[in-house]
Amino acid sequence: MFILILISDHFLFSQDPLRFQAEIDSLKKLNIETGTDKKIILFTGSSSIKRWEDIQEYFPEYTIINTGFGGSHMSDLLFYLNEIVLQYRPHQVFIYEGDNDVAHGTRPGKILGNTEKVIERIHHSLPGITIVLLSPKPSPARWDLKKEYDKVNIRLRKLASNQDQILFIDVWSLMLDSDGQPIEELYVEDGIHMTKEGYDLWAGEISKYLQ
């Protein structure tokens, strides 16, 4: 289902974001200890983030908030940005979106446009914080869309290189073998979602970017 929605004075075509309302309502009620001296790092995005249920154990020196919601697109994150990002006033935000967008035929230019709007709104509300964009990963089940993912990753990398306080993590290359093919043991049987080995790999790279 596609609807026309108005966000920040711009019309955007998107899948109906209200399909996530029940999940978003639960994320709005997360019990976060904000009174500690630990910095709050927020991870959000689609199912690769949502399924990282033990993410706090990887980064114990930080207070980690996980507001991933499975099946989401960048446009959905934009729609729910207040509820699942801005209200927590994090020190740093990691975003994994674009994977489902490509799989559902969204053009790279539209993905980039929604990404820019997400960044603009975060920096308007939380000036100066660092936003880290994770590239879509090379899922075996979606390998036929490699060219489209390459286009998105090139644009996200360029976006980060042209803006202060924006970083880009290339998990795509990280998850390829020496022949340039997806490392299958990093994925569960569906060829899309990740095993513990996949998250271990991500964590090692992400740890270099934590602030």
mmCIF file of the C-alpha atoms, coordinates in Angstrom:
data_MODEL
# 
_entry.id   MODEL 
# 
loop_
_atom_site.group_PDB 
_atom_site.id 
_atom_site.type_symbol 
_atom_site.label_atom_id 
_atom_site.label_alt_id 
_atom_site.label_comp_id 
_atom_site.label_asym_id 
_atom_site.label_entity_id 
_atom_site.label_seq_id 
_atom_site.pdbx_PDB_ins_code 
_atom_site.Cartn_x 
_atom_site.Cartn_y 
_atom_site.Cartn_z 
_atom_site.occupancy 
_atom_site.B_iso_or_equiv 
_atom_site.pdbx_formal_charge 
_atom_site.auth_seq_id 
_atom_site.auth_comp_id 
_atom_site.auth_asym_id 
_atom_site.auth_atom_id 
_atom_site.pdbx_PDB_model_num 
ATOM 1   C CA . MET A 1 1   ? 0.000  0.000   0.000  1.00 0.00 ? 1   MET A CA 1 
ATOM 2   C CA . PHE A 1 2   ? 1.308  3.434   -0.916 1.00 0.00 ? 2   PHE A CA 1 
ATOM 3   C CA . ILE A 1 3   ? 0.065  6.718   0.515  1.00 0.00 ? 3   ILE A CA 1 
ATOM 4   C CA . LEU A 1 4   ? 0.979  10.366  0.177  1.00 0.00 ? 4   LEU A CA 1 
ATOM 5   C CA . ILE A 1 5   ? 2.337  11.869  3.382  1.00 0.00 ? 5   ILE A CA 1 
ATOM 6   C CA . LEU A 1 6   ? 3.544  15.335  4.314  1.00 0.00 ? 6   LEU A CA 1 
ATOM 7   C CA . ILE A 1 7   ? 6.803  15.634  6.222  1.00 0.00 ? 7   ILE A CA 1 
ATOM 8   C CA . SER A 1 8   ? 8.673  18.888  6.787  1.00 0.00 ? 8   SER A CA 1 
ATOM 9   C CA . ASP A 1 9   ? 6.743  20.658  4.017  1.00 0.00 ? 9   ASP A CA 1 
ATOM 10  C CA . HIS A 1 10  ? 7.755  18.027  1.429  1.00 0.00 ? 10  HIS A CA 1 
ATOM 11  C CA . PHE A 1 11  ? 5.496  15.410  -0.112 1.00 0.00 ? 11  PHE A CA 1 
ATOM 12  C CA . LEU A 1 12  ? 7.010  11.940  -0.103 1.00 0.00 ? 12  LEU A CA 1 
ATOM 13  C CA . PHE A 1 13  ? 5.617  8.706   -1.468 1.00 0.00 ? 13  PHE A CA 1 
ATOM 14  C CA . SER A 1 14  ? 6.121  5.859   0.974  1.00 0.00 ? 14  SER A CA 1 
ATOM 15  C CA . GLN A 1 15  ? 4.703  2.612   2.223  1.00 0.00 ? 15  GLN A CA 1 
ATOM 16  C CA . ASP A 1 16  ? 2.158  3.301   4.917  1.00 0.00 ? 16  ASP A CA 1 
ATOM 17  C CA . PRO A 1 17  ? 4.218  4.066   8.072  1.00 0.00 ? 17  PRO A CA 1 
ATOM 18  C CA . LEU A 1 18  ? 1.202  3.444   10.301 1.00 0.00 ? 18  LEU A CA 1 
ATOM 19  C CA . ARG A 1 19  ? 1.759  -0.300  9.828  1.00 0.00 ? 19  ARG A CA 1 
ATOM 20  C CA . PHE A 1 20  ? 4.429  0.080   12.531 1.00 0.00 ? 20  PHE A CA 1 
ATOM 21  C CA . GLN A 1 21  ? 2.348  2.035   15.038 1.00 0.00 ? 21  GLN A CA 1 
ATOM 22  C CA . ALA A 1 22  ? 2.006  -0.739  17.635 1.00 0.00 ? 22  ALA A CA 1 
ATOM 23  C CA . GLU A 1 23  ? 5.737  -1.442  17.525 1.00 0.00 ? 23  GLU A CA 1 
ATOM 24  C CA . ILE A 1 24  ? 6.582  2.243   17.758 1.00 0.00 ? 24  ILE A CA 1 
ATOM 25  C CA . ASP A 1 25  ? 4.269  2.640   20.756 1.00 0.00 ? 25  ASP A CA 1 
ATOM 26  C CA . SER A 1 26  ? 6.265  -0.034  22.581 1.00 0.00 ? 26  SER A CA 1 
ATOM 27  C CA . LEU A 1 27  ? 9.586  1.580   21.655 1.00 0.00 ? 27  LEU A CA 1 
ATOM 28  C CA . LYS A 1 28  ? 8.360  4.904   23.061 1.00 0.00 ? 28  LYS A CA 1 
ATOM 29  C CA . LYS A 1 29  ? 8.114  3.254   26.468 1.00 0.00 ? 29  LYS A CA 1 
ATOM 30  C CA . LEU A 1 30  ? 11.667 1.940   26.737 1.00 0.00 ? 30  LEU A CA 1 
ATOM 31  C CA . ASN A 1 31  ? 12.970 2.089   30.296 1.00 0.00 ? 31  ASN A CA 1 
ATOM 32  C CA . ILE A 1 32  ? 16.306 3.844   29.901 1.00 0.00 ? 32  ILE A CA 1 
ATOM 33  C CA . GLU A 1 33  ? 18.578 4.837   32.767 1.00 0.00 ? 33  GLU A CA 1 
ATOM 34  C CA . THR A 1 34  ? 19.414 8.387   31.782 1.00 0.00 ? 34  THR A CA 1 
ATOM 35  C CA . GLY A 1 35  ? 20.803 9.367   35.176 1.00 0.00 ? 35  GLY A CA 1 
ATOM 36  C CA . THR A 1 36  ? 24.120 7.563   34.730 1.00 0.00 ? 36  THR A CA 1 
ATOM 37  C CA . ASP A 1 37  ? 27.374 9.123   33.584 1.00 0.00 ? 37  ASP A CA 1 
ATOM 38  C CA . LYS A 1 38  ? 27.475 6.802   30.577 1.00 0.00 ? 38  LYS A CA 1 
ATOM 39  C CA . LYS A 1 39  ? 26.917 8.347   27.153 1.00 0.00 ? 39  LYS A CA 1 
ATOM 40  C CA . ILE A 1 40  ? 23.724 7.316   25.386 1.00 0.00 ? 40  ILE A CA 1 
ATOM 41  C CA . ILE A 1 41  ? 24.327 5.733   21.988 1.00 0.00 ? 41  ILE A CA 1 
ATOM 42  C CA . LEU A 1 42  ? 21.202 5.060   19.941 1.00 0.00 ? 42  LEU A CA 1 
ATOM 43  C CA . PHE A 1 43  ? 20.973 2.430   17.203 1.00 0.00 ? 43  PHE A CA 1 
ATOM 44  C CA . THR A 1 44  ? 17.959 2.475   14.911 1.00 0.00 ? 44  THR A CA 1 
ATOM 45  C CA . GLY A 1 45  ? 16.886 1.081   11.573 1.00 0.00 ? 45  GLY A CA 1 
ATOM 46  C CA . SER A 1 46  ? 15.413 -2.098  10.180 1.00 0.00 ? 46  SER A CA 1 
ATOM 47  C CA . SER A 1 47  ? 15.516 -5.723  11.314 1.00 0.00 ? 47  SER A CA 1 
ATOM 48  C CA . SER A 1 48  ? 19.307 -6.040  11.351 1.00 0.00 ? 48  SER A CA 1 
ATOM 49  C CA . ILE A 1 49  ? 19.222 -3.571  14.234 1.00 0.00 ? 49  ILE A CA 1 
ATOM 50  C CA . LYS A 1 50  ? 16.018 -4.856  15.834 1.00 0.00 ? 50  LYS A CA 1 
ATOM 51  C CA . ARG A 1 51  ? 17.405 -8.409  15.991 1.00 0.00 ? 51  ARG A CA 1 
ATOM 52  C CA . TRP A 1 52  ? 20.603 -7.262  17.691 1.00 0.00 ? 52  TRP A CA 1 
ATOM 53  C CA . GLU A 1 53  ? 19.020 -7.931  21.060 1.00 0.00 ? 53  GLU A CA 1 
ATOM 54  C CA . ASP A 1 54  ? 22.279 -8.275  23.012 1.00 0.00 ? 54  ASP A CA 1 
ATOM 55  C CA . ILE A 1 55  ? 23.854 -5.126  21.596 1.00 0.00 ? 55  ILE A CA 1 
ATOM 56  C CA . GLN A 1 56  ? 24.343 -3.643  25.087 1.00 0.00 ? 56  GLN A CA 1 
ATOM 57  C CA . GLU A 1 57  ? 26.685 -6.523  25.942 1.00 0.00 ? 57  GLU A CA 1 
ATOM 58  C CA . TYR A 1 58  ? 28.979 -5.560  23.070 1.00 0.00 ? 58  TYR A CA 1 
ATOM 59  C CA . PHE A 1 59  ? 29.431 -1.992  24.304 1.00 0.00 ? 59  PHE A CA 1 
ATOM 60  C CA . PRO A 1 60  ? 29.116 -2.120  28.124 1.00 0.00 ? 60  PRO A CA 1 
ATOM 61  C CA . GLU A 1 61  ? 30.833 1.227   28.667 1.00 0.00 ? 61  GLU A CA 1 
ATOM 62  C CA . TYR A 1 62  ? 27.881 3.002   26.989 1.00 0.00 ? 62  TYR A CA 1 
ATOM 63  C CA . THR A 1 63  ? 24.149 3.155   27.570 1.00 0.00 ? 63  THR A CA 1 
ATOM 64  C CA . ILE A 1 64  ? 22.755 1.605   24.392 1.00 0.00 ? 64  ILE A CA 1 
ATOM 65  C CA . ILE A 1 65  ? 19.255 2.263   23.101 1.00 0.00 ? 65  ILE A CA 1 
ATOM 66  C CA . ASN A 1 66  ? 17.987 -0.014  20.323 1.00 0.00 ? 66  ASN A CA 1 
ATOM 67  C CA . THR A 1 67  ? 14.929 1.315   18.477 1.00 0.00 ? 67  THR A CA 1 
ATOM 68  C CA . GLY A 1 68  ? 15.145 -0.878  15.409 1.00 0.00 ? 68  GLY A CA 1 
ATOM 69  C CA . PHE A 1 69  ? 11.840 -1.866  13.817 1.00 0.00 ? 69  PHE A CA 1 
ATOM 70  C CA . GLY A 1 70  ? 11.827 -4.729  11.350 1.00 0.00 ? 70  GLY A CA 1 
ATOM 71  C CA . GLY A 1 71  ? 10.858 -4.131  7.739  1.00 0.00 ? 71  GLY A CA 1 
ATOM 72  C CA . SER A 1 72  ? 11.320 -0.377  7.991  1.00 0.00 ? 72  SER A CA 1 
ATOM 73  C CA . HIS A 1 73  ? 12.495 1.979   5.258  1.00 0.00 ? 73  HIS A CA 1 
ATOM 74  C CA . MET A 1 74  ? 14.316 5.292   5.591  1.00 0.00 ? 74  MET A CA 1 
ATOM 75  C CA . SER A 1 75  ? 10.973 7.040   5.053  1.00 0.00 ? 75  SER A CA 1 
ATOM 76  C CA . ASP A 1 76  ? 9.529  5.196   8.070  1.00 0.00 ? 76  ASP A CA 1 
ATOM 77  C CA . LEU A 1 77  ? 12.426 6.345   10.235 1.00 0.00 ? 77  LEU A CA 1 
ATOM 78  C CA . LEU A 1 78  ? 11.780 9.896   9.064  1.00 0.00 ? 78  LEU A CA 1 
ATOM 79  C CA . PHE A 1 79  ? 8.099  9.593   9.973  1.00 0.00 ? 79  PHE A CA 1 
ATOM 80  C CA . TYR A 1 80  ? 8.798  8.286   13.495 1.00 0.00 ? 80  TYR A CA 1 
ATOM 81  C CA . LEU A 1 81  ? 11.975 10.225  14.226 1.00 0.00 ? 81  LEU A CA 1 
ATOM 82  C CA . ASN A 1 82  ? 10.583 12.123  17.217 1.00 0.00 ? 82  ASN A CA 1 
ATOM 83  C CA . GLU A 1 83  ? 9.303  8.996   18.946 1.00 0.00 ? 83  GLU A CA 1 
ATOM 84  C CA . ILE A 1 84  ? 12.288 6.677   18.508 1.00 0.00 ? 84  ILE A CA 1 
ATOM 85  C CA . VAL A 1 85  ? 15.304 8.975   18.238 1.00 0.00 ? 85  VAL A CA 1 
ATOM 86  C CA . LEU A 1 86  ? 14.863 12.587  19.269 1.00 0.00 ? 86  LEU A CA 1 
ATOM 87  C CA . GLN A 1 87  ? 13.024 11.998  22.544 1.00 0.00 ? 87  GLN A CA 1 
ATOM 88  C CA . TYR A 1 88  ? 16.013 10.077  23.938 1.00 0.00 ? 88  TYR A CA 1 
ATOM 89  C CA . ARG A 1 89  ? 18.464 12.917  23.177 1.00 0.00 ? 89  ARG A CA 1 
ATOM 90  C CA . PRO A 1 90  ? 21.380 10.568  22.429 1.00 0.00 ? 90  PRO A CA 1 
ATOM 91  C CA . HIS A 1 91  ? 25.042 11.502  22.271 1.00 0.00 ? 91  HIS A CA 1 
ATOM 92  C CA . GLN A 1 92  ? 25.453 9.602   18.980 1.00 0.00 ? 92  GLN A CA 1 
ATOM 93  C CA . VAL A 1 93  ? 23.080 7.907   16.501 1.00 0.00 ? 93  VAL A CA 1 
ATOM 94  C CA . PHE A 1 94  ? 23.791 4.867   14.310 1.00 0.00 ? 94  PHE A CA 1 
ATOM 95  C CA . ILE A 1 95  ? 21.359 4.309   11.419 1.00 0.00 ? 95  ILE A CA 1 
ATOM 96  C CA . TYR A 1 96  ? 20.856 1.160   9.353  1.00 0.00 ? 96  TYR A CA 1 
ATOM 97  C CA . GLU A 1 97  ? 18.266 1.789   6.647  1.00 0.00 ? 97  GLU A CA 1 
ATOM 98  C CA . GLY A 1 98  ? 18.178 1.391   2.872  1.00 0.00 ? 98  GLY A CA 1 
ATOM 99  C CA . ASP A 1 99  ? 18.282 -2.406  2.785  1.00 0.00 ? 99  ASP A CA 1 
ATOM 100 C CA . ASN A 1 100 ? 14.515 -2.877  2.559  1.00 0.00 ? 100 ASN A CA 1 
ATOM 101 C CA . ASP A 1 101 ? 14.154 0.257   0.440  1.00 0.00 ? 101 ASP A CA 1 
ATOM 102 C CA . VAL A 1 102 ? 16.259 -1.254  -2.344 1.00 0.00 ? 102 VAL A CA 1 
ATOM 103 C CA . ALA A 1 103 ? 14.558 -4.642  -2.034 1.00 0.00 ? 103 ALA A CA 1 
ATOM 104 C CA . HIS A 1 104 ? 11.181 -2.945  -2.532 1.00 0.00 ? 104 HIS A CA 1 
ATOM 105 C CA . GLY A 1 105 ? 12.315 -0.996  -5.588 1.00 0.00 ? 105 GLY A CA 1 
ATOM 106 C CA . THR A 1 106 ? 12.900 2.445   -4.067 1.00 0.00 ? 106 THR A CA 1 
ATOM 107 C CA . ARG A 1 107 ? 15.249 4.502   -6.213 1.00 0.00 ? 107 ARG A CA 1 
ATOM 108 C CA . PRO A 1 108 ? 18.679 5.410   -4.782 1.00 0.00 ? 108 PRO A CA 1 
ATOM 109 C CA . GLY A 1 109 ? 17.958 9.112   -5.206 1.00 0.00 ? 109 GLY A CA 1 
ATOM 110 C CA . LYS A 1 110 ? 14.811 8.868   -3.101 1.00 0.00 ? 110 LYS A CA 1 
ATOM 111 C CA . ILE A 1 111 ? 16.647 6.908   -0.403 1.00 0.00 ? 111 ILE A CA 1 
ATOM 112 C CA . LEU A 1 112 ? 19.320 9.593   -0.316 1.00 0.00 ? 112 LEU A CA 1 
ATOM 113 C CA . GLY A 1 113 ? 16.709 12.344  -0.136 1.00 0.00 ? 113 GLY A CA 1 
ATOM 114 C CA . ASN A 1 114 ? 15.024 10.730  2.855  1.00 0.00 ? 114 ASN A CA 1 
ATOM 115 C CA . THR A 1 115 ? 18.419 10.211  4.487  1.00 0.00 ? 115 THR A CA 1 
ATOM 116 C CA . GLU A 1 116 ? 19.228 13.894  4.108  1.00 0.00 ? 116 GLU A CA 1 
ATOM 117 C CA . LYS A 1 117 ? 15.904 14.830  5.726  1.00 0.00 ? 117 LYS A CA 1 
ATOM 118 C CA . VAL A 1 118 ? 16.584 12.471  8.644  1.00 0.00 ? 118 VAL A CA 1 
ATOM 119 C CA . ILE A 1 119 ? 19.994 14.043  9.172  1.00 0.00 ? 119 ILE A CA 1 
ATOM 120 C CA . GLU A 1 120 ? 18.615 17.574  8.907  1.00 0.00 ? 120 GLU A CA 1 
ATOM 121 C CA . ARG A 1 121 ? 15.931 16.931  11.518 1.00 0.00 ? 121 ARG A CA 1 
ATOM 122 C CA . ILE A 1 122 ? 18.305 15.228  13.947 1.00 0.00 ? 122 ILE A CA 1 
ATOM 123 C CA . HIS A 1 123 ? 20.812 18.054  13.732 1.00 0.00 ? 123 HIS A CA 1 
ATOM 124 C CA . HIS A 1 124 ? 18.070 20.655  14.071 1.00 0.00 ? 124 HIS A CA 1 
ATOM 125 C CA . SER A 1 125 ? 16.920 19.092  17.344 1.00 0.00 ? 125 SER A CA 1 
ATOM 126 C CA . LEU A 1 126 ? 20.306 17.859  18.563 1.00 0.00 ? 126 LEU A CA 1 
ATOM 127 C CA . PRO A 1 127 ? 22.946 20.225  17.164 1.00 0.00 ? 127 PRO A CA 1 
ATOM 128 C CA . GLY A 1 128 ? 26.450 18.865  16.911 1.00 0.00 ? 128 GLY A CA 1 
ATOM 129 C CA . ILE A 1 129 ? 25.806 15.166  17.525 1.00 0.00 ? 129 ILE A CA 1 
ATOM 130 C CA . THR A 1 130 ? 27.478 12.619  15.272 1.00 0.00 ? 130 THR A CA 1 
ATOM 131 C CA . ILE A 1 131 ? 25.312 10.488  12.999 1.00 0.00 ? 131 ILE A CA 1 
ATOM 132 C CA . VAL A 1 132 ? 26.803 7.248   11.684 1.00 0.00 ? 132 VAL A CA 1 
ATOM 133 C CA . LEU A 1 133 ? 25.318 5.713   8.536  1.00 0.00 ? 133 LEU A CA 1 
ATOM 134 C CA . LEU A 1 134 ? 25.796 1.967   8.087  1.00 0.00 ? 134 LEU A CA 1 
ATOM 135 C CA . SER A 1 135 ? 25.777 0.766   4.507  1.00 0.00 ? 135 SER A CA 1 
ATOM 136 C CA . PRO A 1 136 ? 23.210 -1.839  3.461  1.00 0.00 ? 136 PRO A CA 1 
ATOM 137 C CA . LYS A 1 137 ? 24.786 -5.288  3.753  1.00 0.00 ? 137 LYS A CA 1 
ATOM 138 C CA . PRO A 1 138 ? 25.348 -7.805  0.911  1.00 0.00 ? 138 PRO A CA 1 
ATOM 139 C CA . SER A 1 139 ? 22.601 -10.311 1.708  1.00 0.00 ? 139 SER A CA 1 
ATOM 140 C CA . PRO A 1 140 ? 22.795 -13.550 -0.323 1.00 0.00 ? 140 PRO A CA 1 
ATOM 141 C CA . ALA A 1 141 ? 19.016 -13.530 -0.827 1.00 0.00 ? 141 ALA A CA 1 
ATOM 142 C CA . ARG A 1 142 ? 19.219 -10.055 -2.390 1.00 0.00 ? 142 ARG A CA 1 
ATOM 143 C CA . TRP A 1 143 ? 22.457 -10.459 -4.315 1.00 0.00 ? 143 TRP A CA 1 
ATOM 144 C CA . ASP A 1 144 ? 20.631 -9.964  -7.621 1.00 0.00 ? 144 ASP A CA 1 
ATOM 145 C CA . LEU A 1 145 ? 20.152 -6.325  -6.559 1.00 0.00 ? 145 LEU A CA 1 
ATOM 146 C CA . LYS A 1 146 ? 23.885 -5.764  -6.065 1.00 0.00 ? 146 LYS A CA 1 
ATOM 147 C CA . LYS A 1 147 ? 24.070 -2.909  -8.595 1.00 0.00 ? 147 LYS A CA 1 
ATOM 148 C CA . GLU A 1 148 ? 21.310 -0.985  -6.840 1.00 0.00 ? 148 GLU A CA 1 
ATOM 149 C CA . TYR A 1 149 ? 22.919 -1.492  -3.432 1.00 0.00 ? 149 TYR A CA 1 
ATOM 150 C CA . ASP A 1 150 ? 26.236 -0.306  -4.865 1.00 0.00 ? 150 ASP A CA 1 
ATOM 151 C CA . LYS A 1 151 ? 24.553 2.908   -6.030 1.00 0.00 ? 151 LYS A CA 1 
ATOM 152 C CA . VAL A 1 152 ? 23.039 3.527   -2.596 1.00 0.00 ? 152 VAL A CA 1 
ATOM 153 C CA . ASN A 1 153 ? 26.312 2.870   -0.792 1.00 0.00 ? 153 ASN A CA 1 
ATOM 154 C CA . ILE A 1 154 ? 28.232 5.209   -3.088 1.00 0.00 ? 154 ILE A CA 1 
ATOM 155 C CA . ARG A 1 155 ? 25.715 7.975   -2.415 1.00 0.00 ? 155 ARG A CA 1 
ATOM 156 C CA . LEU A 1 156 ? 25.717 7.420   1.347  1.00 0.00 ? 156 LEU A CA 1 
ATOM 157 C CA . ARG A 1 157 ? 29.527 7.478   1.426  1.00 0.00 ? 157 ARG A CA 1 
ATOM 158 C CA . LYS A 1 158 ? 29.582 10.709  -0.571 1.00 0.00 ? 158 LYS A CA 1 
ATOM 159 C CA . LEU A 1 159 ? 26.938 12.265  1.682  1.00 0.00 ? 159 LEU A CA 1 
ATOM 160 C CA . ALA A 1 160 ? 29.045 11.508  4.746  1.00 0.00 ? 160 ALA A CA 1 
ATOM 161 C CA . SER A 1 161 ? 32.218 12.803  3.156  1.00 0.00 ? 161 SER A CA 1 
ATOM 162 C CA . ASN A 1 162 ? 30.571 16.140  2.368  1.00 0.00 ? 162 ASN A CA 1 
ATOM 163 C CA . GLN A 1 163 ? 29.105 16.868  5.806  1.00 0.00 ? 163 GLN A CA 1 
ATOM 164 C CA . ASP A 1 164 ? 30.575 17.468  9.210  1.00 0.00 ? 164 ASP A CA 1 
ATOM 165 C CA . GLN A 1 165 ? 29.334 15.185  11.984 1.00 0.00 ? 165 GLN A CA 1 
ATOM 166 C CA . ILE A 1 166 ? 28.310 12.451  9.501  1.00 0.00 ? 166 ILE A CA 1 
ATOM 167 C CA . LEU A 1 167 ? 30.260 9.187   9.340  1.00 0.00 ? 167 LEU A CA 1 
ATOM 168 C CA . PHE A 1 168 ? 29.859 6.160   7.068  1.00 0.00 ? 168 PHE A CA 1 
ATOM 169 C CA . ILE A 1 169 ? 30.610 2.520   7.900  1.00 0.00 ? 169 ILE A CA 1 
ATOM 170 C CA . ASP A 1 170 ? 31.023 0.197   4.921  1.00 0.00 ? 170 ASP A CA 1 
ATOM 171 C CA . VAL A 1 171 ? 29.673 -3.103  6.263  1.00 0.00 ? 171 VAL A CA 1 
ATOM 172 C CA . TRP A 1 172 ? 29.065 -4.211  2.655  1.00 0.00 ? 172 TRP A CA 1 
ATOM 173 C CA . SER A 1 173 ? 32.762 -4.727  1.934  1.00 0.00 ? 173 SER A CA 1 
ATOM 174 C CA . LEU A 1 174 ? 33.306 -6.119  5.417  1.00 0.00 ? 174 LEU A CA 1 
ATOM 175 C CA . MET A 1 175 ? 30.897 -8.981  4.707  1.00 0.00 ? 175 MET A CA 1 
ATOM 176 C CA . LEU A 1 176 ? 32.382 -10.122 1.392  1.00 0.00 ? 176 LEU A CA 1 
ATOM 177 C CA . ASP A 1 177 ? 34.919 -12.921 0.924  1.00 0.00 ? 177 ASP A CA 1 
ATOM 178 C CA . SER A 1 178 ? 38.122 -12.708 -1.109 1.00 0.00 ? 178 SER A CA 1 
ATOM 179 C CA . ASP A 1 179 ? 36.120 -13.444 -4.277 1.00 0.00 ? 179 ASP A CA 1 
ATOM 180 C CA . GLY A 1 180 ? 33.753 -10.554 -3.633 1.00 0.00 ? 180 GLY A CA 1 
ATOM 181 C CA . GLN A 1 181 ? 30.843 -12.803 -2.635 1.00 0.00 ? 181 GLN A CA 1 
ATOM 182 C CA . PRO A 1 182 ? 28.726 -12.628 0.547  1.00 0.00 ? 182 PRO A CA 1 
ATOM 183 C CA . ILE A 1 183 ? 30.169 -14.670 3.413  1.00 0.00 ? 183 ILE A CA 1 
ATOM 184 C CA . GLU A 1 184 ? 27.294 -17.094 3.938  1.00 0.00 ? 184 GLU A CA 1 
ATOM 185 C CA . GLU A 1 185 ? 28.102 -18.046 7.541  1.00 0.00 ? 185 GLU A CA 1 
ATOM 186 C CA . LEU A 1 186 ? 27.321 -14.460 8.518  1.00 0.00 ? 186 LEU A CA 1 
ATOM 187 C CA . TYR A 1 187 ? 23.656 -15.064 7.636  1.00 0.00 ? 187 TYR A CA 1 
ATOM 188 C CA . VAL A 1 188 ? 20.834 -17.250 8.924  1.00 0.00 ? 188 VAL A CA 1 
ATOM 189 C CA . GLU A 1 189 ? 18.880 -19.547 6.624  1.00 0.00 ? 189 GLU A CA 1 
ATOM 190 C CA . ASP A 1 190 ? 16.791 -16.792 5.035  1.00 0.00 ? 190 ASP A CA 1 
ATOM 191 C CA . GLY A 1 191 ? 19.934 -15.220 3.543  1.00 0.00 ? 191 GLY A CA 1 
ATOM 192 C CA . ILE A 1 192 ? 18.968 -11.782 4.870  1.00 0.00 ? 192 ILE A CA 1 
ATOM 193 C CA . HIS A 1 193 ? 19.282 -11.685 8.642  1.00 0.00 ? 193 HIS A CA 1 
ATOM 194 C CA . MET A 1 194 ? 22.527 -12.181 10.502 1.00 0.00 ? 194 MET A CA 1 
ATOM 195 C CA . THR A 1 195 ? 24.109 -14.805 12.724 1.00 0.00 ? 195 THR A CA 1 
ATOM 196 C CA . LYS A 1 196 ? 26.112 -14.024 15.856 1.00 0.00 ? 196 LYS A CA 1 
ATOM 197 C CA . GLU A 1 197 ? 29.236 -14.105 13.667 1.00 0.00 ? 197 GLU A CA 1 
ATOM 198 C CA . GLY A 1 198 ? 27.728 -11.321 11.596 1.00 0.00 ? 198 GLY A CA 1 
ATOM 199 C CA . TYR A 1 199 ? 27.047 -9.168  14.638 1.00 0.00 ? 199 TYR A CA 1 
ATOM 200 C CA . ASP A 1 200 ? 30.518 -9.886  16.023 1.00 0.00 ? 200 ASP A CA 1 
ATOM 201 C CA . LEU A 1 201 ? 31.951 -8.544  12.767 1.00 0.00 ? 201 LEU A CA 1 
ATOM 202 C CA . TRP A 1 202 ? 29.759 -5.452  12.900 1.00 0.00 ? 202 TRP A CA 1 
ATOM 203 C CA . ALA A 1 203 ? 30.633 -4.776  16.518 1.00 0.00 ? 203 ALA A CA 1 
ATOM 204 C CA . GLY A 1 204 ? 34.361 -4.865  15.828 1.00 0.00 ? 204 GLY A CA 1 
ATOM 205 C CA . GLU A 1 205 ? 33.973 -2.206  13.143 1.00 0.00 ? 205 GLU A CA 1 
ATOM 206 C CA . ILE A 1 206 ? 31.405 -0.074  14.951 1.00 0.00 ? 206 ILE A CA 1 
ATOM 207 C CA . SER A 1 207 ? 33.622 0.086   18.064 1.00 0.00 ? 207 SER A CA 1 
ATOM 208 C CA . LYS A 1 208 ? 36.066 2.204   16.029 1.00 0.00 ? 208 LYS A CA 1 
ATOM 209 C CA . TYR A 1 209 ? 33.418 4.896   15.570 1.00 0.00 ? 209 TYR A CA 1 
ATOM 210 C CA . LEU A 1 210 ? 31.944 5.184   19.054 1.00 0.00 ? 210 LEU A CA 1 
ATOM 211 C CA . GLN A 1 211 ? 32.455 8.578   20.680 1.00 0.00 ? 211 GLN A CA 1 
# 
